Amino acid sequence: MPPTITAFESSPDRGKGHARDMRVRWAFEEVGQPYDVRLLSFAAMKQPPHLALNPFGQIPTYEDGDLALFESGAIVLHIAERHDGLLPKDANARARAIAWMFAALSTVEPPIVELAMAMLFERDKSWYAERLPMLQDRVRARLGELSRRLGKADWLDGAFNAGDLMMVTVLRRLNTSGLLDEYPEIAAYVVRGESRPAFKRAFDAQLAVFKAASRP
Ligand SMILES: N[C@@H](CCC(=O)N[C@@H](CS)C(=O)NCC(=O)O)C(=O)O
């Protein structure tokens, strides 16, 4: 039996691939591991069977035999550790790749999610116009730092690895914000990630779920 992950039955991003099952799907595709997906409604995500897998009632989760995991970072790391292709063999390079995964999730993703949430849910607030530039500047600060480190390189540290996979999925949320245009190296980095055949297979799989859910 292949591992099973959970994903939205109908993703609020309308198939843009910003939901966090996308990074897990991409990791599976990079290493060539088939997987099953169990689709969940928002209501089902908050019910006891799913809460037993993820106490926060979120997707994605991962089940394989008697192992159940939540947190997309932990799931991608687990996949990367058990298959060739996403982590370097050299111990130090491997540790650095994992550090980039953490950087994506704990240093770069928070201001991006904060901005996305404000744009989605706070537009009608009196303080929105004042808060928006501050949130954008926090994202710009990270993009500037990342851009300086990436320079002209294709990937963050040597060959493509799980650190890049995670970073690209985090940065993609900015695709329609206009902010990536200010950092051409980062914009090209994201496109490079999105151009990988494994990314495309993962993207198409999650888009097919959204299209099926939207059919009358
Ligand atoms: N830190 C968690 C975040 C998971 C998360 O925020 N999942 C979103 C979808 S991308 C979700 O389930 N949202 C619905 C909710 O929180 O009710 C991870 O990386 O897995």
The ligand as an SDF file (V2000), in Angstrom:
LIG
                    3D

 20 19  0  0  0  0  0  0  0  0999 V2000
    2.3780   24.2600    9.5590 N   0  0  0  0  0  0  0  0  0  0  0  0
    1.3920   23.4270    8.9060 C   0  0  0  0  0  0  0  0  0  0  0  0
    0.3220   24.3280    8.3470 C   0  0  0  0  0  0  0  0  0  0  0  0
   -0.8200   23.5190    7.7670 C   0  0  0  0  0  0  0  0  0  0  0  0
   -1.8980   24.4250    7.2060 C   0  0  0  0  0  0  0  0  0  0  0  0
   -1.9460   25.6340    7.4860 O   0  0  0  0  0  0  0  0  0  0  0  0
   -2.7670   23.8290    6.3840 N   0  0  0  0  0  0  0  0  0  0  0  0
   -3.8320   24.5900    5.7820 C   0  0  0  0  0  0  0  0  0  0  0  0
   -3.9050   24.2930    4.3020 C   0  0  0  0  0  0  0  0  0  0  0  0
   -2.4430   24.7780    3.4610 S   0  0  0  0  0  0  0  0  0  0  0  0
   -5.1460   24.1700    6.3980 C   0  0  0  0  0  0  0  0  0  0  0  0
   -5.3700   23.0110    6.6450 O   0  0  0  0  0  0  0  0  0  0  0  0
   -6.0230   25.1650    6.6110 N   0  0  0  0  0  0  0  0  0  0  0  0
   -7.3480   24.9400    7.1080 C   0  0  0  0  0  0  0  0  0  0  0  0
   -7.4660   25.2650    8.5690 C   0  0  0  0  0  0  0  0  0  0  0  0
   -6.4680   25.6560    9.2100 O   0  0  0  0  0  0  0  0  0  0  0  0
   -8.5750   25.1230    9.0720 O   0  0  0  0  0  0  0  0  0  0  0  0
    2.0510   22.6040    7.8050 C   0  0  0  0  0  0  0  0  0  0  0  0
    3.0480   23.0560    7.2350 O   0  0  0  0  0  0  0  0  0  0  0  0
    1.5910   21.4870    7.5200 O   0  0  0  0  0  0  0  0  0  0  0  0
  1  2  1  0
  2  3  1  0
  2 18  1  0
  3  4  1  0
  4  5  1  0
  5  6  2  0
  5  7  1  0
  7  8  1  0
  8  9  1  0
  8 11  1  0
  9 10  1  0
 11 12  2  0
 11 13  1  0
 13 14  1  0
 14 15  1  0
 15 16  2  0
 15 17  1  0
 18 19  2  0
 18 20  1  0
M  END
$$$$
